[in-house]
């Protein structure tokens, strides 16, 4: 059974990066997606911060290059995404 965090995460990723939920995997990167430009990146970060009630550091924002990186970063804030 999928946790609420997973539903929220998939919803954010699919909405902002314009991906079907079955296309979401840890290897999807900024290089792969034309849609994932700098403006979209900031929108994605902002949405994650708002939904999960966290504030990412500038370094964390810069280091995120893949969906897997997002999950790793969220884990630092005790937000688990399967």
HTML snippet that shows the backbone in 3Dmol.js (N, CA, C, O; Angstrom):
<script src="https://3Dmol.org/build/3Dmol-min.js"></script>
<div id="view" style="width:600px;height:400px;position:relative"></div>
<script>
const pdb = `
ATOM      1  N   UNK A   1       0.843  -1.199   0.000  1.00  0.00           N
ATOM      2  CA  UNK A   1       0.000   0.000   0.000  1.00  0.00           C
ATOM      3  C   UNK A   1       0.882   1.255   0.000  1.00  0.00           C
ATOM      4  O   UNK A   1       1.857   1.334   0.747  1.00  0.00           O
ATOM      5  N   UNK A   2       0.544   2.200  -0.814  1.00  0.00           N
ATOM      6  CA  UNK A   2       1.351   3.410  -0.947  1.00  0.00           C
ATOM      7  C   UNK A   2       1.035   4.399   0.173  1.00  0.00           C
ATOM      8  O   UNK A   2      -0.126   4.630   0.512  1.00  0.00           O
ATOM      9  N   UNK A   3       2.094   4.977   0.739  1.00  0.00           N
ATOM     10  CA  UNK A   3       1.896   5.944   1.823  1.00  0.00           C
ATOM     11  C   UNK A   3       1.406   7.282   1.275  1.00  0.00           C
ATOM     12  O   UNK A   3       1.501   7.555   0.079  1.00  0.00           O
ATOM     13  N   UNK A   4       0.887   8.096   2.165  1.00  0.00           N
ATOM     14  CA  UNK A   4       0.430   9.423   1.781  1.00  0.00           C
ATOM     15  C   UNK A   4       1.580  10.236   1.182  1.00  0.00           C
ATOM     16  O   UNK A   4       1.381  10.975   0.218  1.00  0.00           O
ATOM     17  N   UNK A   5       2.786  10.102   1.753  1.00  0.00           N
ATOM     18  CA  UNK A   5       3.942  10.819   1.213  1.00  0.00           C
ATOM     19  C   UNK A   5       4.203  10.431  -0.237  1.00  0.00           C
ATOM     20  O   UNK A   5       4.546  11.277  -1.063  1.00  0.00           O
ATOM     21  N   UNK A   6       4.038   9.143  -0.540  1.00  0.00           N
ATOM     22  CA  UNK A   6       4.253   8.693  -1.918  1.00  0.00           C
ATOM     23  C   UNK A   6       3.236   9.322  -2.873  1.00  0.00           C
ATOM     24  O   UNK A   6       3.589   9.771  -3.963  1.00  0.00           O
ATOM     25  N   UNK A   7       1.980   9.348  -2.452  1.00  0.00           N
ATOM     26  CA  UNK A   7       0.945   9.976  -3.282  1.00  0.00           C
ATOM     27  C   UNK A   7       1.259  11.448  -3.520  1.00  0.00           C
ATOM     28  O   UNK A   7       1.178  11.934  -4.648  1.00  0.00           O
ATOM     29  N   UNK A   8       1.616  12.147  -2.457  1.00  0.00           N
ATOM     30  CA  UNK A   8       1.937  13.576  -2.575  1.00  0.00           C
ATOM     31  C   UNK A   8       3.131  13.780  -3.499  1.00  0.00           C
ATOM     32  O   UNK A   8       3.111  14.643  -4.376  1.00  0.00           O
ATOM     33  N   UNK A   9       4.171  12.976  -3.291  1.00  0.00           N
ATOM     34  CA  UNK A   9       5.395  13.077  -4.085  1.00  0.00           C
ATOM     35  C   UNK A   9       5.098  12.849  -5.567  1.00  0.00           C
ATOM     36  O   UNK A   9       5.483  13.653  -6.416  1.00  0.00           O
ATOM     37  N   UNK A  10       4.409  11.744  -5.871  1.00  0.00           N
ATOM     38  CA  UNK A  10       4.095  11.437  -7.272  1.00  0.00           C
ATOM     39  C   UNK A  10       3.226  12.520  -7.902  1.00  0.00           C
ATOM     40  O   UNK A  10       3.392  12.861  -9.073  1.00  0.00           O
ATOM     41  N   UNK A  11       2.312  13.047  -7.122  1.00  0.00           N
ATOM     42  CA  UNK A  11       1.441  14.104  -7.627  1.00  0.00           C
ATOM     43  C   UNK A  11       2.252  15.342  -8.012  1.00  0.00           C
ATOM     44  O   UNK A  11       2.047  15.921  -9.078  1.00  0.00           O
ATOM     45  N   UNK A  12       3.163  15.734  -7.144  1.00  0.00           N
ATOM     46  CA  UNK A  12       4.025  16.904  -7.402  1.00  0.00           C
ATOM     47  C   UNK A  12       4.887  16.663  -8.638  1.00  0.00           C
ATOM     48  O   UNK A  12       4.938  17.498  -9.542  1.00  0.00           O
ATOM     49  N   UNK A  13       5.562  15.517  -8.669  1.00  0.00           N
ATOM     50  CA  UNK A  13       6.467  15.210  -9.784  1.00  0.00           C
ATOM     51  C   UNK A  13       5.704  15.155 -11.106  1.00  0.00           C
ATOM     52  O   UNK A  13       6.134  15.744 -12.098  1.00  0.00           O
ATOM     53  N   UNK A  14       4.580  14.454 -11.121  1.00  0.00           N
ATOM     54  CA  UNK A  14       3.846  14.313 -12.385  1.00  0.00           C
ATOM     55  C   UNK A  14       3.277  15.648 -12.856  1.00  0.00           C
ATOM     56  O   UNK A  14       3.266  15.939 -14.053  1.00  0.00           O
ATOM     57  N   UNK A  15       2.810  16.452 -11.915  1.00  0.00           N
ATOM     58  CA  UNK A  15       2.209  17.746 -12.271  1.00  0.00           C
ATOM     59  C   UNK A  15       3.267  18.727 -12.792  1.00  0.00           C
ATOM     60  O   UNK A  15       3.056  19.380 -13.813  1.00  0.00           O
ATOM     61  N   UNK A  16       4.382  18.829 -12.104  1.00  0.00           N
ATOM     62  CA  UNK A  16       5.371  19.856 -12.450  1.00  0.00           C
ATOM     63  C   UNK A  16       6.284  19.424 -13.596  1.00  0.00           C
ATOM     64  O   UNK A  16       6.625  20.233 -14.458  1.00  0.00           O
ATOM     65  N   UNK A  17       6.680  18.148 -13.606  1.00  0.00           N
ATOM     66  CA  UNK A  17       7.581  17.683 -14.664  1.00  0.00           C
ATOM     67  C   UNK A  17       6.820  17.095 -15.860  1.00  0.00           C
ATOM     68  O   UNK A  17       7.421  16.633 -16.830  1.00  0.00           O
ATOM     69  N   UNK A  18       5.496  17.125 -15.767  1.00  0.00           N
ATOM     70  CA  UNK A  18       4.641  16.635 -16.854  1.00  0.00           C
ATOM     71  C   UNK A  18       5.016  15.195 -17.227  1.00  0.00           C
ATOM     72  O   UNK A  18       5.354  14.894 -18.372  1.00  0.00           O
ATOM     73  N   UNK A  19       4.944  14.330 -16.229  1.00  0.00           N
ATOM     74  CA  UNK A  19       5.235  12.910 -16.413  1.00  0.00           C
ATOM     75  C   UNK A  19       4.026  12.089 -15.989  1.00  0.00           C
ATOM     76  O   UNK A  19       3.313  12.451 -15.053  1.00  0.00           O
ATOM     77  N   UNK A  20       3.805  10.986 -16.685  1.00  0.00           N
ATOM     78  CA  UNK A  20       2.814  10.020 -16.220  1.00  0.00           C
ATOM     79  C   UNK A  20       3.417   9.337 -14.992  1.00  0.00           C
ATOM     80  O   UNK A  20       4.638   9.224 -14.878  1.00  0.00           O
ATOM     81  N   UNK A  21       2.567   8.886 -14.082  1.00  0.00           N
ATOM     82  CA  UNK A  21       3.084   8.279 -12.853  1.00  0.00           C
ATOM     83  C   UNK A  21       3.940   7.049 -13.130  1.00  0.00           C
ATOM     84  O   UNK A  21       4.868   6.768 -12.372  1.00  0.00           O
ATOM     85  N   UNK A  22       3.651   6.312 -14.197  1.00  0.00           N
ATOM     86  CA  UNK A  22       4.470   5.131 -14.501  1.00  0.00           C
ATOM     87  C   UNK A  22       5.817   5.499 -15.146  1.00  0.00           C
ATOM     88  O   UNK A  22       6.654   4.625 -15.372  1.00  0.00           O
ATOM     89  N   UNK A  23       6.022   6.779 -15.438  1.00  0.00           N
ATOM     90  CA  UNK A  23       7.307   7.242 -15.987  1.00  0.00           C
ATOM     91  C   UNK A  23       8.240   7.732 -14.874  1.00  0.00           C
ATOM     92  O   UNK A  23       9.416   8.003 -15.118  1.00  0.00           O
ATOM     93  N   UNK A  24       7.717   7.841 -13.667  1.00  0.00           N
ATOM     94  CA  UNK A  24       8.508   8.371 -12.559  1.00  0.00           C
ATOM     95  C   UNK A  24       9.408   7.271 -12.009  1.00  0.00           C
ATOM     96  O   UNK A  24       8.931   6.242 -11.530  1.00  0.00           O
ATOM     97  N   UNK A  25      10.718   7.503 -12.084  1.00  0.00           N
ATOM     98  CA  UNK A  25      11.673   6.587 -11.458  1.00  0.00           C
ATOM     99  C   UNK A  25      12.915   7.380 -11.056  1.00  0.00           C
ATOM    100  O   UNK A  25      13.119   8.508 -11.503  1.00  0.00           O
ATOM    101  N   UNK A  26      13.733   6.774 -10.210  1.00  0.00           N
ATOM    102  CA  UNK A  26      14.872   7.477  -9.608  1.00  0.00           C
ATOM    103  C   UNK A  26      15.888   7.984 -10.627  1.00  0.00           C
ATOM    104  O   UNK A  26      16.625   8.928 -10.343  1.00  0.00           O
ATOM    105  N   UNK A  27      15.937   7.381 -11.794  1.00  0.00           N
ATOM    106  CA  UNK A  27      16.957   7.749 -12.779  1.00  0.00           C
ATOM    107  C   UNK A  27      16.573   8.936 -13.665  1.00  0.00           C
ATOM    108  O   UNK A  27      17.429   9.487 -14.356  1.00  0.00           O
ATOM    109  N   UNK A  28      15.309   9.334 -13.654  1.00  0.00           N
ATOM    110  CA  UNK A  28      14.887  10.487 -14.468  1.00  0.00           C
ATOM    111  C   UNK A  28      15.669  11.710 -13.997  1.00  0.00           C
ATOM    112  O   UNK A  28      15.669  12.045 -12.813  1.00  0.00           O
ATOM    113  N   UNK A  29      16.333  12.368 -14.941  1.00  0.00           N
ATOM    114  CA  UNK A  29      17.214  13.486 -14.573  1.00  0.00           C
ATOM    115  C   UNK A  29      16.874  14.762 -15.329  1.00  0.00           C
ATOM    116  O   UNK A  29      16.111  14.765 -16.296  1.00  0.00           O
ATOM    117  N   UNK A  30      17.463  15.829 -14.854  1.00  0.00           N
ATOM    118  CA  UNK A  30      17.277  17.129 -15.503  1.00  0.00           C
ATOM    119  C   UNK A  30      17.788  17.083 -16.943  1.00  0.00           C
ATOM    120  O   UNK A  30      17.255  17.761 -17.821  1.00  0.00           O
ATOM    121  N   UNK A  31      18.816  16.284 -17.172  1.00  0.00           N
ATOM    122  CA  UNK A  31      19.357  16.140 -18.531  1.00  0.00           C
ATOM    123  C   UNK A  31      18.356  15.474 -19.464  1.00  0.00           C
ATOM    124  O   UNK A  31      18.294  15.788 -20.653  1.00  0.00           O
ATOM    125  N   UNK A  32      17.564  14.540 -18.907  1.00  0.00           N
ATOM    126  CA  UNK A  32      16.620  13.768 -19.721  1.00  0.00           C
ATOM    127  C   UNK A  32      15.392  14.565 -20.144  1.00  0.00           C
ATOM    128  O   UNK A  32      14.832  14.337 -21.217  1.00  0.00           O
ATOM    129  N   UNK A  33      14.982  15.492 -19.303  1.00  0.00           N
ATOM    130  CA  UNK A  33      13.706  16.171 -19.522  1.00  0.00           C
ATOM    131  C   UNK A  33      13.895  17.623 -19.933  1.00  0.00           C
ATOM    132  O   UNK A  33      14.430  18.433 -19.174  1.00  0.00           O
ATOM    133  N   UNK A  34      13.460  17.933 -21.116  1.00  0.00           N
ATOM    134  CA  UNK A  34      13.510  19.308 -21.595  1.00  0.00           C
ATOM    135  C   UNK A  34      12.694  20.223 -20.681  1.00  0.00           C
ATOM    136  O   UNK A  34      13.047  21.383 -20.467  1.00  0.00           O
ATOM    137  N   UNK A  35      11.588  19.677 -20.142  1.00  0.00           N
ATOM    138  CA  UNK A  35      10.703  20.466 -19.276  1.00  0.00           C
ATOM    139  C   UNK A  35      11.373  20.873 -17.960  1.00  0.00           C
ATOM    140  O   UNK A  35      10.980  21.862 -17.341  1.00  0.00           O
ATOM    141  N   UNK A  36      12.387  20.109 -17.533  1.00  0.00           N
ATOM    142  CA  UNK A  36      13.014  20.334 -16.229  1.00  0.00           C
ATOM    143  C   UNK A  36      14.129  21.375 -16.361  1.00  0.00           C
ATOM    144  O   UNK A  36      15.312  21.072 -16.202  1.00  0.00           O
ATOM    145  N   UNK A  37      13.719  22.592 -16.653  1.00  0.00           N
ATOM    146  CA  UNK A  37      14.680  23.695 -16.763  1.00  0.00           C
ATOM    147  C   UNK A  37      14.815  24.382 -15.405  1.00  0.00           C
ATOM    148  O   UNK A  37      14.243  23.917 -14.419  1.00  0.00           O
ATOM    149  N   UNK A  38      15.560  25.473 -15.344  1.00  0.00           N
ATOM    150  CA  UNK A  38      15.831  26.116 -14.054  1.00  0.00           C
ATOM    151  C   UNK A  38      14.566  26.674 -13.403  1.00  0.00           C
ATOM    152  O   UNK A  38      14.421  26.619 -12.181  1.00  0.00           O
ATOM    153  N   UNK A  39      13.665  27.200 -14.200  1.00  0.00           N
ATOM    154  CA  UNK A  39      12.419  27.738 -13.644  1.00  0.00           C
ATOM    155  C   UNK A  39      11.548  26.609 -13.077  1.00  0.00           C
ATOM    156  O   UNK A  39      10.982  26.731 -11.991  1.00  0.00           O
ATOM    157  N   UNK A  40      11.456  25.530 -13.821  1.00  0.00           N
ATOM    158  CA  UNK A  40      10.692  24.371 -13.361  1.00  0.00           C
ATOM    159  C   UNK A  40      11.328  23.788 -12.103  1.00  0.00           C
ATOM    160  O   UNK A  40      10.623  23.342 -11.198  1.00  0.00           O
ATOM    161  N   UNK A  41      12.649  23.792 -12.045  1.00  0.00           N
ATOM    162  CA  UNK A  41      13.371  23.276 -10.873  1.00  0.00           C
ATOM    163  C   UNK A  41      12.965  24.067  -9.627  1.00  0.00           C
ATOM    164  O   UNK A  41      12.686  23.482  -8.580  1.00  0.00           O
ATOM    165  N   UNK A  42      12.934  25.376  -9.741  1.00  0.00           N
ATOM    166  CA  UNK A  42      12.558  26.215  -8.597  1.00  0.00           C
ATOM    167  C   UNK A  42      11.095  25.997  -8.205  1.00  0.00           C
ATOM    168  O   UNK A  42      10.759  26.001  -7.021  1.00  0.00           O
ATOM    169  N   UNK A  43      10.236  25.808  -9.191  1.00  0.00           N
ATOM    170  CA  UNK A  43       8.829  25.521  -8.915  1.00  0.00           C
ATOM    171  C   UNK A  43       8.708  24.184  -8.179  1.00  0.00           C
ATOM    172  O   UNK A  43       7.949  24.058  -7.218  1.00  0.00           O
ATOM    173  N   UNK A  44       9.460  23.201  -8.642  1.00  0.00           N
ATOM    174  CA  UNK A  44       9.453  21.878  -8.022  1.00  0.00           C
ATOM    175  C   UNK A  44       9.924  21.960  -6.568  1.00  0.00           C
ATOM    176  O   UNK A  44       9.289  21.400  -5.674  1.00  0.00           O
ATOM    177  N   UNK A  45      11.025  22.649  -6.337  1.00  0.00           N
ATOM    178  CA  UNK A  45      11.568  22.808  -4.977  1.00  0.00           C
ATOM    179  C   UNK A  45      10.556  23.515  -4.086  1.00  0.00           C
ATOM    180  O   UNK A  45      10.305  23.089  -2.959  1.00  0.00           O
ATOM    181  N   UNK A  46       9.988  24.578  -4.590  1.00  0.00           N
ATOM    182  CA  UNK A  46       9.008  25.351  -3.823  1.00  0.00           C
ATOM    183  C   UNK A  46       7.815  24.491  -3.420  1.00  0.00           C
ATOM    184  O   UNK A  46       7.357  24.543  -2.279  1.00  0.00           O
ATOM    185  N   UNK A  47       7.318  23.699  -4.368  1.00  0.00           N
ATOM    186  CA  UNK A  47       6.177  22.825  -4.101  1.00  0.00           C
ATOM    187  C   UNK A  47       6.532  21.756  -3.066  1.00  0.00           C
ATOM    188  O   UNK A  47       5.746  21.488  -2.156  1.00  0.00           O
ATOM    189  N   UNK A  48       7.701  21.150  -3.200  1.00  0.00           N
ATOM    190  CA  UNK A  48       8.149  20.147  -2.225  1.00  0.00           C
ATOM    191  C   UNK A  48       8.265  20.762  -0.827  1.00  0.00           C
ATOM    192  O   UNK A  48       7.834  20.165   0.160  1.00  0.00           O
ATOM    193  N   UNK A  49       8.846  21.945  -0.754  1.00  0.00           N
ATOM    194  CA  UNK A  49       9.001  22.618   0.539  1.00  0.00           C
ATOM    195  C   UNK A  49       7.643  22.906   1.170  1.00  0.00           C
ATOM    196  O   UNK A  49       7.449  22.704   2.368  1.00  0.00           O
ATOM    197  N   UNK A  50       6.723  23.370   0.364  1.00  0.00           N
ATOM    198  CA  UNK A  50       5.405  23.729   0.870  1.00  0.00           C
ATOM    199  C   UNK A  50       4.624  22.494   1.333  1.00  0.00           C
ATOM    200  O   UNK A  50       4.074  22.481   2.434  1.00  0.00           O
ATOM    201  N   UNK A  51       4.580  21.471   0.497  1.00  0.00           N
ATOM    202  CA  UNK A  51       3.797  20.273   0.798  1.00  0.00           C
ATOM    203  C   UNK A  51       4.377  19.504   1.992  1.00  0.00           C
ATOM    204  O   UNK A  51       3.629  19.021   2.842  1.00  0.00           O
ATOM    205  N   UNK A  52       5.707  19.391   2.055  1.00  0.00           N
ATOM    206  CA  UNK A  52       6.335  18.611   3.121  1.00  0.00           C
ATOM    207  C   UNK A  52       6.808  19.472   4.295  1.00  0.00           C
ATOM    208  O   UNK A  52       7.412  18.963   5.239  1.00  0.00           O
ATOM    209  N   UNK A  53       6.532  20.768   4.231  1.00  0.00           N
ATOM    210  CA  UNK A  53       6.846  21.686   5.327  1.00  0.00           C
ATOM    211  C   UNK A  53       8.323  21.645   5.728  1.00  0.00           C
ATOM    212  O   UNK A  53       8.667  21.463   6.896  1.00  0.00           O
ATOM    213  N   UNK A  54       9.177  21.820   4.728  1.00  0.00           N
ATOM    214  CA  UNK A  54      10.629  21.835   4.944  1.00  0.00           C
ATOM    215  C   UNK A  54      11.219  23.028   4.203  1.00  0.00           C
ATOM    216  O   UNK A  54      10.549  23.656   3.383  1.00  0.00           O
ATOM    217  N   UNK A  55      12.469  23.331   4.499  1.00  0.00           N
ATOM    218  CA  UNK A  55      13.208  24.355   3.751  1.00  0.00           C
ATOM    219  C   UNK A  55      14.552  23.747   3.362  1.00  0.00           C
ATOM    220  O   UNK A  55      15.372  23.424   4.222  1.00  0.00           O
ATOM    221  N   UNK A  56      14.765  23.596   2.069  1.00  0.00           N
ATOM    222  CA  UNK A  56      16.018  23.021   1.587  1.00  0.00           C
ATOM    223  C   UNK A  56      17.105  24.085   1.541  1.00  0.00           C
ATOM    224  O   UNK A  56      16.833  25.265   1.316  1.00  0.00           O
ATOM    225  N   UNK A  57      18.338  23.645   1.757  1.00  0.00           N
ATOM    226  CA  UNK A  57      19.474  24.570   1.671  1.00  0.00           C
ATOM    227  C   UNK A  57      19.778  24.840   0.201  1.00  0.00           C
ATOM    228  O   UNK A  57      19.356  24.088  -0.677  1.00  0.00           O
ATOM    229  N   UNK A  58      20.504  25.906  -0.057  1.00  0.00           N
ATOM    230  CA  UNK A  58      20.919  26.213  -1.432  1.00  0.00           C
ATOM    231  C   UNK A  58      21.714  25.055  -2.027  1.00  0.00           C
ATOM    232  O   UNK A  58      21.541  24.709  -3.195  1.00  0.00           O
ATOM    233  N   UNK A  59      22.591  24.457  -1.210  1.00  0.00           N
ATOM    234  CA  UNK A  59      23.389  23.326  -1.690  1.00  0.00           C
ATOM    235  C   UNK A  59      22.505  22.146  -2.080  1.00  0.00           C
ATOM    236  O   UNK A  59      22.731  21.512  -3.111  1.00  0.00           O
ATOM    237  N   UNK A  60      21.501  21.852  -1.260  1.00  0.00           N
ATOM    238  CA  UNK A  60      20.595  20.747  -1.570  1.00  0.00           C
ATOM    239  C   UNK A  60      19.850  21.011  -2.875  1.00  0.00           C
ATOM    240  O   UNK A  60      19.704  20.113  -3.704  1.00  0.00           O
ATOM    241  N   UNK A  61      19.385  22.227  -3.050  1.00  0.00           N
ATOM    242  CA  UNK A  61      18.654  22.599  -4.269  1.00  0.00           C
ATOM    243  C   UNK A  61      19.550  22.405  -5.496  1.00  0.00           C
ATOM    244  O   UNK A  61      19.101  21.900  -6.525  1.00  0.00           O
ATOM    245  N   UNK A  62      20.800  22.802  -5.380  1.00  0.00           N
ATOM    246  CA  UNK A  62      21.754  22.699  -6.487  1.00  0.00           C
ATOM    247  C   UNK A  62      22.127  21.251  -6.782  1.00  0.00           C
ATOM    248  O   UNK A  62      22.313  20.874  -7.939  1.00  0.00           O
ATOM    249  N   UNK A  63      22.237  20.434  -5.721  1.00  0.00           N
ATOM    250  CA  UNK A  63      22.672  19.044  -5.888  1.00  0.00           C
ATOM    251  C   UNK A  63      21.605  18.157  -6.520  1.00  0.00           C
ATOM    252  O   UNK A  63      21.934  17.101  -7.061  1.00  0.00           O
ATOM    253  N   UNK A  64      20.351  18.554  -6.466  1.00  0.00           N
ATOM    254  CA  UNK A  64      19.276  17.728  -7.022  1.00  0.00           C
ATOM    255  C   UNK A  64      19.342  17.743  -8.547  1.00  0.00           C
ATOM    256  O   UNK A  64      19.132  18.770  -9.193  1.00  0.00           O
ATOM    257  N   UNK A  65      19.642  16.569  -9.096  1.00  0.00           N
ATOM    258  CA  UNK A  65      19.725  16.417 -10.552  1.00  0.00           C
ATOM    259  C   UNK A  65      18.809  15.316 -11.073  1.00  0.00           C
ATOM    260  O   UNK A  65      18.529  15.243 -12.270  1.00  0.00           O
ATOM    261  N   UNK A  66      18.335  14.443 -10.145  1.00  0.00           N
ATOM    262  CA  UNK A  66      17.478  13.334 -10.540  1.00  0.00           C
ATOM    263  C   UNK A  66      16.328  13.197  -9.536  1.00  0.00           C
ATOM    264  O   UNK A  66      16.351  13.796  -8.461  1.00  0.00           O
ATOM    265  N   UNK A  67      15.332  12.403  -9.907  1.00  0.00           N
ATOM    266  CA  UNK A  67      14.245  12.127  -8.963  1.00  0.00           C
ATOM    267  C   UNK A  67      14.794  11.377  -7.754  1.00  0.00           C
ATOM    268  O   UNK A  67      14.337  11.589  -6.631  1.00  0.00           O
ATOM    269  N   UNK A  68      15.772  10.501  -7.980  1.00  0.00           N
ATOM    270  CA  UNK A  68      16.424   9.799  -6.868  1.00  0.00           C
ATOM    271  C   UNK A  68      17.070  10.768  -5.890  1.00  0.00           C
ATOM    272  O   UNK A  68      17.023  10.563  -4.677  1.00  0.00           O
ATOM    273  N   UNK A  69      17.679  11.832  -6.426  1.00  0.00           N
ATOM    274  CA  UNK A  69      18.295  12.862  -5.565  1.00  0.00           C
ATOM    275  C   UNK A  69      17.237  13.538  -4.694  1.00  0.00           C
ATOM    276  O   UNK A  69      17.496  13.859  -3.534  1.00  0.00           O
ATOM    277  N   UNK A  70      16.061  13.752  -5.246  1.00  0.00           N
ATOM    278  CA  UNK A  70      14.988  14.378  -4.472  1.00  0.00           C
ATOM    279  C   UNK A  70      14.627  13.477  -3.293  1.00  0.00           C
ATOM    280  O   UNK A  70      14.493  13.944  -2.162  1.00  0.00           O
ATOM    281  N   UNK A  71      14.471  12.180  -3.568  1.00  0.00           N
ATOM    282  CA  UNK A  71      14.129  11.226  -2.507  1.00  0.00           C
ATOM    283  C   UNK A  71      15.206  11.197  -1.429  1.00  0.00           C
ATOM    284  O   UNK A  71      14.895  11.179  -0.238  1.00  0.00           O
ATOM    285  N   UNK A  72      16.469  11.191  -1.843  1.00  0.00           N
ATOM    286  CA  UNK A  72      17.587  11.181  -0.895  1.00  0.00           C
ATOM    287  C   UNK A  72      17.562  12.431  -0.027  1.00  0.00           C
ATOM    288  O   UNK A  72      17.788  12.356   1.181  1.00  0.00           O
ATOM    289  N   UNK A  73      17.292  13.562  -0.628  1.00  0.00           N
ATOM    290  CA  UNK A  73      17.235  14.823   0.112  1.00  0.00           C
ATOM    291  C   UNK A  73      16.061  14.820   1.087  1.00  0.00           C
ATOM    292  O   UNK A  73      16.215  15.235   2.236  1.00  0.00           O
ATOM    293  N   UNK A  74      14.900  14.362   0.650  1.00  0.00           N
ATOM    294  CA  UNK A  74      13.734  14.315   1.535  1.00  0.00           C
ATOM    295  C   UNK A  74      13.985  13.391   2.722  1.00  0.00           C
ATOM    296  O   UNK A  74      13.509  13.649   3.828  1.00  0.00           O
ATOM    297  N   UNK A  75      14.736  12.310   2.489  1.00  0.00           N
ATOM    298  CA  UNK A  75      15.035  11.356   3.559  1.00  0.00           C
ATOM    299  C   UNK A  75      15.798  12.039   4.701  1.00  0.00           C
ATOM    300  O   UNK A  75      15.635  11.667   5.863  1.00  0.00           O
ATOM    301  N   UNK A  76      16.628  13.035   4.374  1.00  0.00           N
ATOM    302  CA  UNK A  76      17.364  13.798   5.404  1.00  0.00           C
ATOM    303  C   UNK A  76      16.401  14.497   6.347  1.00  0.00           C
ATOM    304  O   UNK A  76      16.741  14.776   7.497  1.00  0.00           O
ATOM    305  N   UNK A  77      15.206  14.778   5.862  1.00  0.00           N
ATOM    306  CA  UNK A  77      14.182  15.459   6.648  1.00  0.00           C
ATOM    307  C   UNK A  77      13.148  14.456   7.196  1.00  0.00           C
ATOM    308  O   UNK A  77      12.047  14.823   7.604  1.00  0.00           O
ATOM    309  N   UNK A  78      13.549  13.189   7.187  1.00  0.00           N
ATOM    310  CA  UNK A  78      12.716  12.078   7.691  1.00  0.00           C
ATOM    311  C   UNK A  78      11.406  11.931   6.918  1.00  0.00           C
ATOM    312  O   UNK A  78      10.376  11.544   7.470  1.00  0.00           O
ATOM    313  N   UNK A  79      11.473  12.249   5.630  1.00  0.00           N
ATOM    314  CA  UNK A  79      10.327  12.051   4.737  1.00  0.00           C
ATOM    315  C   UNK A  79      10.698  10.912   3.806  1.00  0.00           C
ATOM    316  O   UNK A  79      11.556  11.063   2.937  1.00  0.00           O
ATOM    317  N   UNK A  80      10.060   9.790   3.989  1.00  0.00           N
ATOM    318  CA  UNK A  80      10.390   8.594   3.208  1.00  0.00           C
ATOM    319  C   UNK A  80       9.462   8.460   2.005  1.00  0.00           C
ATOM    320  O   UNK A  80       8.239   8.528   2.128  1.00  0.00           O
ATOM    321  N   UNK A  81      10.075   8.268   0.846  1.00  0.00           N
ATOM    322  CA  UNK A  81       9.343   8.023  -0.384  1.00  0.00           C
ATOM    323  C   UNK A  81       9.816   6.665  -0.902  1.00  0.00           C
ATOM    324  O   UNK A  81      11.014   6.449  -1.085  1.00  0.00           O
ATOM    325  N   UNK A  82       8.892   5.772  -1.134  1.00  0.00           N
ATOM    326  CA  UNK A  82       9.260   4.412  -1.602  1.00  0.00           C
ATOM    327  C   UNK A  82       9.440   4.412  -3.097  1.00  0.00           C
ATOM    328  O   UNK A  82       9.748   3.374  -3.682  1.00  0.00           O
TER     329      UNK A  82
END
`;
const viewer = $3Dmol.createViewer("view");
viewer.addModel(pdb, "pdb");
viewer.setStyle({}, {cartoon: {color: "spectrum"}});
viewer.zoomTo();
viewer.render();
</script>
